[in-house]
Amino acid sequence: MNDITSNITATSTIKTSKVGRPAKALKLILNKSFTLKDIQTLNPDVKPITIRAAILRGLSKGKFTKLPRNVKSGKVGKPANIFINTKVYQASLNNLAKSKVTASVTAEPAVA
């Protein structure tokens, strides 16, 4: 009896709701912008379509943000999109806004 209950508690931590092969763990760049090619070089054992699907899922969940500019990939065709972690992007926008406010305050001459 004791063996059955210990097996039940051990197997209850495994997620069984997802059908198919277990998801691969991806190494991601979270502190700066990146392209799909950058993630592919970090994860050589993961297929490119799996990486692309993970990034698209992150975009739809709001984890990543697609930047409006592109990078020339060095090949003929479509340029590479640039992605960034949403938290890092928001923090950099806030820091930029703060620096513009402090620069405009210090740049204004005092009228006497």
C-alpha positions, -999 to +999 in steps of 0.1 A: +000+000+000+027+025+009+044+019-025+012+027-044+007+061-026+043+071-031+040+063-068+009+084-071+025+114-055+055+111-077+036+109-109+012+137-100+039+163-107+042+153-144+021+173-168-001+150-189-023+175-205+000+182-234-001+157-262+031+147-281+068+150-276+080+170-246+090+206-254+127+213-257+143+238-235+155+268-255+184+292-245+171+327-251+187+361-251+168+382-226+189+413-220+193+427-255+178+425-290+182+393-311+172+378-344+161+342-351+196+335-364+211+345-330+188+320-313+197+293-338+234+297-331+227+293-293+206+262-299+222+242-327+204+210-317+169+225-320+152+227-354+146+262-369+108+257-371+107+249-333+126+281-325+103+302-348+072+287-332+086+295-297+093+331-307+058+335-322+042+321-291+062+346-271+050+374-293+014+364-289+017+361-251+035+395-249+068+381-237+087+394-268+083+426-288+091+429-325+111+460-332+101+481-362+135+480-378+151+451-397+187+438-402+202+430-435+209+392-434+236+394-460+216+373-484+191+381-512+156+382-499+137+393-469+157+410-441+158+395-406+133+408-380+147+420-346+130+409-314+136+420-278+123+410-244+092+432-236+104+440-201+138+451-213+122+472-241+098+490-217+126+497-193+148+512-220+119+533-232+113+546-197+150+553-192+151+572-226+121+593-215+137+601-182+169+611-198+151+634-223+132+651-195+164+657-174+183+668-205+156+693-214+154+706-179+192+711-176+194+726-212+169+754-206+187+786-197+175+805-167+158+838-176+166+866-152 
